[in-house]
């Protein structure tokens, strides 16, 4: 089955990025469907953010995230 990863903002569900289709052997055949897999990113897009983003204080291209952190410590 073919997959296409689509990244959407977690709050407003606006499109962040649509990746290329990861094709399978049946890609392009009649009645073959591409299954969309949604990955939630960030928090809200610039159009749905309640506060303006201060680009002078942040790196260009860096978007605000949800504020949740994750730790990935590996213990052996």
PDB file of N, CA, C and O in Angstrom:
ATOM      1  N   UNK A   1       0.834  -1.169   0.000  1.00  0.00           N
ATOM      2  CA  UNK A   1       0.000   0.000   0.000  1.00  0.00           C
ATOM      3  C   UNK A   1       0.884   1.239   0.000  1.00  0.00           C
ATOM      4  O   UNK A   1       1.896   1.281   0.699  1.00  0.00           O
ATOM      5  N   UNK A   2       0.510   2.239  -0.772  1.00  0.00           N
ATOM      6  CA  UNK A   2       1.255   3.490  -0.842  1.00  0.00           C
ATOM      7  C   UNK A   2       0.861   4.398   0.319  1.00  0.00           C
ATOM      8  O   UNK A   2      -0.295   4.437   0.741  1.00  0.00           O
ATOM      9  N   UNK A   3       1.846   5.118   0.816  1.00  0.00           N
ATOM     10  CA  UNK A   3       1.601   6.059   1.903  1.00  0.00           C
ATOM     11  C   UNK A   3       2.093   7.439   1.508  1.00  0.00           C
ATOM     12  O   UNK A   3       3.045   7.585   0.741  1.00  0.00           O
ATOM     13  N   UNK A   4       1.420   8.453   2.050  1.00  0.00           N
ATOM     14  CA  UNK A   4       1.887   9.822   1.913  1.00  0.00           C
ATOM     15  C   UNK A   4       1.795  10.466   3.290  1.00  0.00           C
ATOM     16  O   UNK A   4       0.720  10.528   3.886  1.00  0.00           O
ATOM     17  N   UNK A   5       2.921  10.940   3.785  1.00  0.00           N
ATOM     18  CA  UNK A   5       2.955  11.592   5.087  1.00  0.00           C
ATOM     19  C   UNK A   5       2.579  13.057   4.903  1.00  0.00           C
ATOM     20  O   UNK A   5       3.124  13.755   4.049  1.00  0.00           O
ATOM     21  N   UNK A   6       1.632  13.504   5.729  1.00  0.00           N
ATOM     22  CA  UNK A   6       1.182  14.890   5.710  1.00  0.00           C
ATOM     23  C   UNK A   6       1.354  15.445   7.119  1.00  0.00           C
ATOM     24  O   UNK A   6       0.822  14.892   8.081  1.00  0.00           O
ATOM     25  N   UNK A   7       2.096  16.536   7.233  1.00  0.00           N
ATOM     26  CA  UNK A   7       2.299  17.178   8.531  1.00  0.00           C
ATOM     27  C   UNK A   7       1.303  18.315   8.673  1.00  0.00           C
ATOM     28  O   UNK A   7       1.185  19.167   7.791  1.00  0.00           O
ATOM     29  N   UNK A   8       0.582  18.322   9.798  1.00  0.00           N
ATOM     30  CA  UNK A   8      -0.413  19.355  10.072  1.00  0.00           C
ATOM     31  C   UNK A   8      -0.176  19.923  11.464  1.00  0.00           C
ATOM     32  O   UNK A   8       0.300  19.229  12.363  1.00  0.00           O
ATOM     33  N   UNK A   9      -0.520  21.212  11.625  1.00  0.00           N
ATOM     34  CA  UNK A   9      -0.437  21.828  12.940  1.00  0.00           C
ATOM     35  C   UNK A   9      -1.441  21.155  13.863  1.00  0.00           C
ATOM     36  O   UNK A   9      -2.564  20.858  13.455  1.00  0.00           O
ATOM     37  N   UNK A  10      -1.036  20.914  15.110  1.00  0.00           N
ATOM     38  CA  UNK A  10      -1.851  20.109  16.020  1.00  0.00           C
ATOM     39  C   UNK A  10      -3.147  20.779  16.448  1.00  0.00           C
ATOM     40  O   UNK A  10      -4.112  20.071  16.733  1.00  0.00           O
ATOM     41  N   UNK A  11      -3.222  22.098  16.508  1.00  0.00           N
ATOM     42  CA  UNK A  11      -4.439  22.763  16.972  1.00  0.00           C
ATOM     43  C   UNK A  11      -5.395  23.067  15.832  1.00  0.00           C
ATOM     44  O   UNK A  11      -6.556  22.660  15.873  1.00  0.00           O
ATOM     45  N   UNK A  12      -4.926  23.772  14.821  1.00  0.00           N
ATOM     46  CA  UNK A  12      -5.816  24.234  13.747  1.00  0.00           C
ATOM     47  C   UNK A  12      -5.903  23.254  12.581  1.00  0.00           C
ATOM     48  O   UNK A  12      -6.783  23.394  11.732  1.00  0.00           O
ATOM     49  N   UNK A  13      -5.018  22.275  12.519  1.00  0.00           N
ATOM     50  CA  UNK A  13      -4.975  21.262  11.453  1.00  0.00           C
ATOM     51  C   UNK A  13      -4.639  21.839  10.074  1.00  0.00           C
ATOM     52  O   UNK A  13      -4.888  21.191   9.057  1.00  0.00           O
ATOM     53  N   UNK A  14      -4.082  23.042  10.032  1.00  0.00           N
ATOM     54  CA  UNK A  14      -3.624  23.607   8.758  1.00  0.00           C
ATOM     55  C   UNK A  14      -2.409  22.807   8.277  1.00  0.00           C
ATOM     56  O   UNK A  14      -1.677  22.226   9.078  1.00  0.00           O
ATOM     57  N   UNK A  15      -2.213  22.790   6.978  1.00  0.00           N
ATOM     58  CA  UNK A  15      -1.118  22.034   6.381  1.00  0.00           C
ATOM     59  C   UNK A  15       0.221  22.690   6.690  1.00  0.00           C
ATOM     60  O   UNK A  15       0.392  23.893   6.493  1.00  0.00           O
ATOM     61  N   UNK A  16       1.168  21.893   7.176  1.00  0.00           N
ATOM     62  CA  UNK A  16       2.534  22.350   7.394  1.00  0.00           C
ATOM     63  C   UNK A  16       3.423  21.881   6.247  1.00  0.00           C
ATOM     64  O   UNK A  16       4.178  22.672   5.682  1.00  0.00           O
ATOM     65  N   UNK A  17       3.334  20.581   5.899  1.00  0.00           N
ATOM     66  CA  UNK A  17       4.141  20.045   4.803  1.00  0.00           C
ATOM     67  C   UNK A  17       3.529  18.741   4.302  1.00  0.00           C
ATOM     68  O   UNK A  17       3.100  17.900   5.092  1.00  0.00           O
ATOM     69  N   UNK A  18       3.494  18.586   2.997  1.00  0.00           N
ATOM     70  CA  UNK A  18       3.019  17.345   2.381  1.00  0.00           C
ATOM     71  C   UNK A  18       4.221  16.678   1.717  1.00  0.00           C
ATOM     72  O   UNK A  18       4.827  17.243   0.806  1.00  0.00           O
ATOM     73  N   UNK A  19       4.559  15.483   2.174  1.00  0.00           N
ATOM     74  CA  UNK A  19       5.704  14.749   1.648  1.00  0.00           C
ATOM     75  C   UNK A  19       5.334  14.023   0.358  1.00  0.00           C
ATOM     76  O   UNK A  19       4.157  13.878   0.029  1.00  0.00           O
ATOM     77  N   UNK A  20       6.335  13.580  -0.352  1.00  0.00           N
ATOM     78  CA  UNK A  20       6.123  12.801  -1.573  1.00  0.00           C
ATOM     79  C   UNK A  20       5.512  11.447  -1.215  1.00  0.00           C
ATOM     80  O   UNK A  20       5.644  10.970  -0.088  1.00  0.00           O
ATOM     81  N   UNK A  21       4.853  10.846  -2.178  1.00  0.00           N
ATOM     82  CA  UNK A  21       4.237   9.536  -1.982  1.00  0.00           C
ATOM     83  C   UNK A  21       5.326   8.473  -1.899  1.00  0.00           C
ATOM     84  O   UNK A  21       6.255   8.454  -2.706  1.00  0.00           O
ATOM     85  N   UNK A  22       5.197   7.594  -0.916  1.00  0.00           N
ATOM     86  CA  UNK A  22       6.082   6.437  -0.795  1.00  0.00           C
ATOM     87  C   UNK A  22       5.391   5.303  -1.543  1.00  0.00           C
ATOM     88  O   UNK A  22       4.493   4.665  -0.994  1.00  0.00           O
ATOM     89  N   UNK A  23       5.794   5.040  -2.792  1.00  0.00           N
ATOM     90  CA  UNK A  23       5.030   4.114  -3.636  1.00  0.00           C
ATOM     91  C   UNK A  23       5.276   2.642  -3.316  1.00  0.00           C
ATOM     92  O   UNK A  23       6.340   2.252  -2.835  1.00  0.00           O
ATOM     93  N   UNK A  24       4.256   1.846  -3.598  1.00  0.00           N
ATOM     94  CA  UNK A  24       4.381   0.393  -3.509  1.00  0.00           C
ATOM     95  C   UNK A  24       4.379  -0.161  -4.934  1.00  0.00           C
ATOM     96  O   UNK A  24       4.370   0.609  -5.895  1.00  0.00           O
ATOM     97  N   UNK A  25       4.387  -1.458  -5.075  1.00  0.00           N
ATOM     98  CA  UNK A  25       4.447  -2.071  -6.404  1.00  0.00           C
ATOM     99  C   UNK A  25       3.185  -1.829  -7.226  1.00  0.00           C
ATOM    100  O   UNK A  25       3.232  -1.926  -8.453  1.00  0.00           O
ATOM    101  N   UNK A  26       2.067  -1.519  -6.591  1.00  0.00           N
ATOM    102  CA  UNK A  26       0.806  -1.285  -7.304  1.00  0.00           C
ATOM    103  C   UNK A  26       0.569   0.192  -7.611  1.00  0.00           C
ATOM    104  O   UNK A  26      -0.499   0.556  -8.101  1.00  0.00           O
ATOM    105  N   UNK A  27       1.552   1.044  -7.329  1.00  0.00           N
ATOM    106  CA  UNK A  27       1.390   2.484  -7.536  1.00  0.00           C
ATOM    107  C   UNK A  27       1.093   2.796  -8.999  1.00  0.00           C
ATOM    108  O   UNK A  27       1.766   2.293  -9.899  1.00  0.00           O
ATOM    109  N   UNK A  28       0.093   3.620  -9.226  1.00  0.00           N
ATOM    110  CA  UNK A  28      -0.264   4.040 -10.575  1.00  0.00           C
ATOM    111  C   UNK A  28      -1.313   3.176 -11.240  1.00  0.00           C
ATOM    112  O   UNK A  28      -1.820   3.539 -12.302  1.00  0.00           O
ATOM    113  N   UNK A  29      -1.651   2.055 -10.654  1.00  0.00           N
ATOM    114  CA  UNK A  29      -2.670   1.193 -11.242  1.00  0.00           C
ATOM    115  C   UNK A  29      -4.064   1.716 -10.898  1.00  0.00           C
ATOM    116  O   UNK A  29      -4.262   2.392  -9.889  1.00  0.00           O
ATOM    117  N   UNK A  30      -5.008   1.389 -11.750  1.00  0.00           N
ATOM    118  CA  UNK A  30      -6.380   1.829 -11.561  1.00  0.00           C
ATOM    119  C   UNK A  30      -6.933   1.305 -10.229  1.00  0.00           C
ATOM    120  O   UNK A  30      -6.658   0.172  -9.834  1.00  0.00           O
ATOM    121  N   UNK A  31      -7.684   2.114  -9.573  1.00  0.00           N
ATOM    122  CA  UNK A  31      -8.355   1.851  -8.291  1.00  0.00           C
ATOM    123  C   UNK A  31      -7.384   1.638  -7.126  1.00  0.00           C
ATOM    124  O   UNK A  31      -7.793   1.190  -6.055  1.00  0.00           O
ATOM    125  N   UNK A  32      -6.117   1.953  -7.328  1.00  0.00           N
ATOM    126  CA  UNK A  32      -5.161   1.877  -6.225  1.00  0.00           C
ATOM    127  C   UNK A  32      -5.175   3.211  -5.501  1.00  0.00           C
ATOM    128  O   UNK A  32      -5.085   4.263  -6.135  1.00  0.00           O
ATOM    129  N   UNK A  33      -5.285   3.179  -4.188  1.00  0.00           N
ATOM    130  CA  UNK A  33      -5.366   4.418  -3.418  1.00  0.00           C
ATOM    131  C   UNK A  33      -4.075   4.648  -2.643  1.00  0.00           C
ATOM    132  O   UNK A  33      -3.344   3.713  -2.316  1.00  0.00           O
ATOM    133  N   UNK A  34      -3.823   5.902  -2.365  1.00  0.00           N
ATOM    134  CA  UNK A  34      -2.687   6.300  -1.544  1.00  0.00           C
ATOM    135  C   UNK A  34      -3.240   6.636  -0.169  1.00  0.00           C
ATOM    136  O   UNK A  34      -4.103   7.505  -0.039  1.00  0.00           O
ATOM    137  N   UNK A  35      -2.748   5.955   0.856  1.00  0.00           N
ATOM    138  CA  UNK A  35      -3.221   6.207   2.208  1.00  0.00           C
ATOM    139  C   UNK A  35      -2.428   7.351   2.812  1.00  0.00           C
ATOM    140  O   UNK A  35      -1.197   7.341   2.801  1.00  0.00           O
ATOM    141  N   UNK A  36      -3.144   8.338   3.340  1.00  0.00           N
ATOM    142  CA  UNK A  36      -2.521   9.504   3.934  1.00  0.00           C
ATOM    143  C   UNK A  36      -2.310   9.258   5.425  1.00  0.00           C
ATOM    144  O   UNK A  36      -3.232   8.867   6.141  1.00  0.00           O
ATOM    145  N   UNK A  37      -1.092   9.492   5.874  1.00  0.00           N
ATOM    146  CA  UNK A  37      -0.753   9.376   7.292  1.00  0.00           C
ATOM    147  C   UNK A  37      -0.475  10.779   7.810  1.00  0.00           C
ATOM    148  O   UNK A  37       0.406  11.469   7.295  1.00  0.00           O
ATOM    149  N   UNK A  38      -1.214  11.202   8.815  1.00  0.00           N
ATOM    150  CA  UNK A  38      -1.073  12.549   9.351  1.00  0.00           C
ATOM    151  C   UNK A  38      -0.182  12.541  10.581  1.00  0.00           C
ATOM    152  O   UNK A  38      -0.350  11.728  11.490  1.00  0.00           O
ATOM    153  N   UNK A  39       0.774  13.467  10.587  1.00  0.00           N
ATOM    154  CA  UNK A  39       1.653  13.677  11.726  1.00  0.00           C
ATOM    155  C   UNK A  39       1.385  15.090  12.225  1.00  0.00           C
ATOM    156  O   UNK A  39       1.455  16.048  11.455  1.00  0.00           O
ATOM    157  N   UNK A  40       1.080  15.219  13.506  1.00  0.00           N
ATOM    158  CA  UNK A  40       0.810  16.536  14.073  1.00  0.00           C
ATOM    159  C   UNK A  40       2.118  17.171  14.518  1.00  0.00           C
ATOM    160  O   UNK A  40       2.933  16.543  15.193  1.00  0.00           O
ATOM    161  N   UNK A  41       2.305  18.432  14.128  1.00  0.00           N
ATOM    162  CA  UNK A  41       3.534  19.158  14.451  1.00  0.00           C
ATOM    163  C   UNK A  41       3.181  20.496  15.073  1.00  0.00           C
ATOM    164  O   UNK A  41       2.081  21.013  14.876  1.00  0.00           O
ATOM    165  N   UNK A  42       4.110  21.048  15.818  1.00  0.00           N
ATOM    166  CA  UNK A  42       3.943  22.382  16.358  1.00  0.00           C
ATOM    167  C   UNK A  42       2.687  22.548  17.181  1.00  0.00           C
ATOM    168  O   UNK A  42       2.224  21.612  17.833  1.00  0.00           O
ATOM    169  N   UNK A  43       2.146  23.747  17.142  1.00  0.00           N
ATOM    170  CA  UNK A  43       0.950  24.058  17.912  1.00  0.00           C
ATOM    171  C   UNK A  43      -0.111  24.616  16.984  1.00  0.00           C
ATOM    172  O   UNK A  43      -1.080  23.924  16.669  1.00  0.00           O
ATOM    173  N   UNK A  44       0.053  25.855  16.540  1.00  0.00           N
ATOM    174  CA  UNK A  44      -0.885  26.479  15.608  1.00  0.00           C
ATOM    175  C   UNK A  44      -0.092  27.232  14.551  1.00  0.00           C
ATOM    176  O   UNK A  44       1.009  27.716  14.814  1.00  0.00           O
ATOM    177  N   UNK A  45      -0.655  27.326  13.364  1.00  0.00           N
ATOM    178  CA  UNK A  45       0.014  28.023  12.265  1.00  0.00           C
ATOM    179  C   UNK A  45       0.042  29.527  12.545  1.00  0.00           C
ATOM    180  O   UNK A  45      -0.676  30.004  13.424  1.00  0.00           O
ATOM    181  N   UNK A  46       0.856  30.270  11.815  1.00  0.00           N
ATOM    182  CA  UNK A  46       0.918  31.719  12.026  1.00  0.00           C
ATOM    183  C   UNK A  46      -0.439  32.413  11.863  1.00  0.00           C
ATOM    184  O   UNK A  46      -0.694  33.417  12.528  1.00  0.00           O
ATOM    185  N   UNK A  47      -1.301  31.903  11.005  1.00  0.00           N
ATOM    186  CA  UNK A  47      -2.622  32.514  10.821  1.00  0.00           C
ATOM    187  C   UNK A  47      -3.546  32.284  12.007  1.00  0.00           C
ATOM    188  O   UNK A  47      -4.488  33.049  12.210  1.00  0.00           O
ATOM    189  N   UNK A  48      -3.294  31.249  12.788  1.00  0.00           N
ATOM    190  CA  UNK A  48      -4.162  30.925  13.917  1.00  0.00           C
ATOM    191  C   UNK A  48      -3.474  31.101  15.267  1.00  0.00           C
ATOM    192  O   UNK A  48      -3.981  30.635  16.287  1.00  0.00           O
ATOM    193  N   UNK A  49      -2.337  31.763  15.277  1.00  0.00           N
ATOM    194  CA  UNK A  49      -1.634  32.039  16.521  1.00  0.00           C
ATOM    195  C   UNK A  49      -2.152  33.346  17.082  1.00  0.00           C
ATOM    196  O   UNK A  49      -2.249  34.339  16.360  1.00  0.00           O
ATOM    197  N   UNK A  50      -2.487  33.357  18.367  1.00  0.00           N
ATOM    198  CA  UNK A  50      -3.077  34.551  18.975  1.00  0.00           C
ATOM    199  C   UNK A  50      -2.068  35.665  19.196  1.00  0.00           C
ATOM    200  O   UNK A  50      -2.443  36.837  19.251  1.00  0.00           O
ATOM    201  N   UNK A  51      -0.801  35.318  19.322  1.00  0.00           N
ATOM    202  CA  UNK A  51       0.214  36.349  19.527  1.00  0.00           C
ATOM    203  C   UNK A  51       1.134  36.403  18.308  1.00  0.00           C
ATOM    204  O   UNK A  51       1.420  35.369  17.704  1.00  0.00           O
ATOM    205  N   UNK A  52       1.592  37.583  17.948  1.00  0.00           N
ATOM    206  CA  UNK A  52       2.499  37.687  16.803  1.00  0.00           C
ATOM    207  C   UNK A  52       3.851  37.052  17.122  1.00  0.00           C
ATOM    208  O   UNK A  52       4.325  37.108  18.257  1.00  0.00           O
ATOM    209  N   UNK A  53       4.451  36.460  16.122  1.00  0.00           N
ATOM    210  CA  UNK A  53       5.757  35.837  16.279  1.00  0.00           C
ATOM    211  C   UNK A  53       6.823  36.893  16.074  1.00  0.00           C
ATOM    212  O   UNK A  53       6.829  37.586  15.056  1.00  0.00           O
ATOM    213  N   UNK A  54       7.723  37.019  17.034  1.00  0.00           N
ATOM    214  CA  UNK A  54       8.802  38.002  16.949  1.00  0.00           C
ATOM    215  C   UNK A  54       9.967  37.363  16.204  1.00  0.00           C
ATOM    216  O   UNK A  54      10.798  36.684  16.808  1.00  0.00           O
ATOM    217  N   UNK A  55      10.027  37.575  14.911  1.00  0.00           N
ATOM    218  CA  UNK A  55      11.056  36.939  14.101  1.00  0.00           C
ATOM    219  C   UNK A  55      12.447  37.472  14.400  1.00  0.00           C
ATOM    220  O   UNK A  55      13.438  36.793  14.130  1.00  0.00           O
ATOM    221  N   UNK A  56      12.539  38.674  14.954  1.00  0.00           N
ATOM    222  CA  UNK A  56      13.845  39.220  15.278  1.00  0.00           C
ATOM    223  C   UNK A  56      14.539  38.461  16.388  1.00  0.00           C
ATOM    224  O   UNK A  56      15.769  38.420  16.440  1.00  0.00           O
ATOM    225  N   UNK A  57      13.763  37.858  17.280  1.00  0.00           N
ATOM    226  CA  UNK A  57      14.358  37.161  18.411  1.00  0.00           C
ATOM    227  C   UNK A  57      14.470  35.660  18.188  1.00  0.00           C
ATOM    228  O   UNK A  57      15.059  34.956  19.008  1.00  0.00           O
ATOM    229  N   UNK A  58      13.918  35.166  17.098  1.00  0.00           N
ATOM    230  CA  UNK A  58      13.970  33.738  16.815  1.00  0.00           C
ATOM    231  C   UNK A  58      14.653  33.509  15.479  1.00  0.00           C
ATOM    232  O   UNK A  58      14.724  34.408  14.640  1.00  0.00           O
ATOM    233  N   UNK A  59      15.146  32.315  15.294  1.00  0.00           N
ATOM    234  CA  UNK A  59      15.750  31.964  14.012  1.00  0.00           C
ATOM    235  C   UNK A  59      14.664  31.886  12.951  1.00  0.00           C
ATOM    236  O   UNK A  59      13.561  31.413  13.225  1.00  0.00           O
ATOM    237  N   UNK A  60      14.960  32.338  11.762  1.00  0.00           N
ATOM    238  CA  UNK A  60      14.001  32.288  10.668  1.00  0.00           C
ATOM    239  C   UNK A  60      13.728  30.834  10.325  1.00  0.00           C
ATOM    240  O   UNK A  60      14.656  30.036  10.195  1.00  0.00           O
ATOM    241  N   UNK A  61      12.464  30.492  10.180  1.00  0.00           N
ATOM    242  CA  UNK A  61      12.080  29.134   9.842  1.00  0.00           C
ATOM    243  C   UNK A  61      11.783  28.265  11.048  1.00  0.00           C
ATOM    244  O   UNK A  61      11.327  27.133  10.894  1.00  0.00           O
ATOM    245  N   UNK A  62      12.033  28.772  12.242  1.00  0.00           N
ATOM    246  CA  UNK A  62      11.733  28.018  13.454  1.00  0.00           C
ATOM    247  C   UNK A  62      10.353  28.420  13.920  1.00  0.00           C
ATOM    248  O   UNK A  62      10.090  29.597  14.167  1.00  0.00           O
ATOM    249  N   UNK A  63       9.475  27.448  14.041  1.00  0.00           N
ATOM    250  CA  UNK A  63       8.100  27.719  14.419  1.00  0.00           C
ATOM    251  C   UNK A  63       7.865  27.346  15.875  1.00  0.00           C
ATOM    252  O   UNK A  63       8.528  26.456  16.406  1.00  0.00           O
ATOM    253  N   UNK A  64       6.915  28.030  16.525  1.00  0.00           N
ATOM    254  CA  UNK A  64       6.634  27.693  17.917  1.00  0.00           C
ATOM    255  C   UNK A  64       6.068  26.282  18.019  1.00  0.00           C
ATOM    256  O   UNK A  64       5.336  25.825  17.141  1.00  0.00           O
ATOM    257  N   UNK A  65       6.418  25.605  19.102  1.00  0.00           N
ATOM    258  CA  UNK A  65       5.897  24.253  19.274  1.00  0.00           C
ATOM    259  C   UNK A  65       4.814  24.236  20.344  1.00  0.00           C
ATOM    260  O   UNK A  65       4.397  25.288  20.830  1.00  0.00           O
ATOM    261  N   UNK A  66       4.369  23.064  20.704  1.00  0.00           N
ATOM    262  CA  UNK A  66       3.264  22.918  21.639  1.00  0.00           C
ATOM    263  C   UNK A  66       3.662  23.202  23.074  1.00  0.00           C
ATOM    264  O   UNK A  66       2.793  23.357  23.932  1.00  0.00           O
ATOM    265  N   UNK A  67       4.950  23.275  23.355  1.00  0.00           N
ATOM    266  CA  UNK A  67       5.406  23.517  24.707  1.00  0.00           C
ATOM    267  C   UNK A  67       5.666  22.249  25.495  1.00  0.00           C
ATOM    268  O   UNK A  67       6.171  22.310  26.616  1.00  0.00           O
ATOM    269  N   UNK A  68       5.332  21.119  24.934  1.00  0.00           N
ATOM    270  CA  UNK A  68       5.584  19.858  25.604  1.00  0.00           C
ATOM    271  C   UNK A  68       6.995  19.403  25.288  1.00  0.00           C
ATOM    272  O   UNK A  68       7.470  19.549  24.162  1.00  0.00           O
ATOM    273  N   UNK A  69       7.644  18.863  26.268  1.00  0.00           N
ATOM    274  CA  UNK A  69       8.995  18.377  26.065  1.00  0.00           C
ATOM    275  C   UNK A  69       9.031  16.869  26.059  1.00  0.00           C
ATOM    276  O   UNK A  69       8.096  16.209  26.511  1.00  0.00           O
ATOM    277  N   UNK A  70      10.093  16.343  25.556  1.00  0.00           N
ATOM    278  CA  UNK A  70      10.275  14.900  25.585  1.00  0.00           C
ATOM    279  C   UNK A  70      11.719  14.621  25.934  1.00  0.00           C
ATOM    280  O   UNK A  70      12.626  15.363  25.556  1.00  0.00           O
ATOM    281  N   UNK A  71      11.913  13.549  26.655  1.00  0.00           N
ATOM    282  CA  UNK A  71      13.270  13.145  26.991  1.00  0.00           C
ATOM    283  C   UNK A  71      13.537  11.804  26.352  1.00  0.00           C
ATOM    284  O   UNK A  71      12.675  10.926  26.320  1.00  0.00           O
ATOM    285  N   UNK A  72      14.710  11.665  25.860  1.00  0.00           N
ATOM    286  CA  UNK A  72      15.074  10.399  25.219  1.00  0.00           C
ATOM    287  C   UNK A  72      16.387   9.907  25.804  1.00  0.00           C
ATOM    288  O   UNK A  72      17.399   9.817  25.109  1.00  0.00           O
ATOM    289  N   UNK A  73      16.357   9.590  27.093  1.00  0.00           N
ATOM    290  CA  UNK A  73      17.560   9.075  27.735  1.00  0.00           C
ATOM    291  C   UNK A  73      17.552   7.566  27.650  1.00  0.00           C
ATOM    292  O   UNK A  73      16.555   6.914  27.962  1.00  0.00           O
ATOM    293  N   UNK A  74      18.655   7.032  27.233  1.00  0.00           N
ATOM    294  CA  UNK A  74      18.800   5.591  27.073  1.00  0.00           C
ATOM    295  C   UNK A  74      19.660   5.071  28.208  1.00  0.00           C
ATOM    296  O   UNK A  74      20.819   5.462  28.349  1.00  0.00           O
ATOM    297  N   UNK A  75      19.096   4.192  29.013  1.00  0.00           N
ATOM    298  CA  UNK A  75      19.838   3.630  30.142  1.00  0.00           C
ATOM    299  C   UNK A  75      20.149   2.177  29.853  1.00  0.00           C
ATOM    300  O   UNK A  75      19.294   1.413  29.404  1.00  0.00           O
ATOM    301  N   UNK A  76      21.383   1.814  30.118  1.00  0.00           N
ATOM    302  CA  UNK A  76      21.800   0.418  29.908  1.00  0.00           C
ATOM    303  C   UNK A  76      22.379  -0.135  31.173  1.00  0.00           C
ATOM    304  O   UNK A  76      22.790  -1.295  31.209  1.00  0.00           O
TER     305      UNK A  76
END
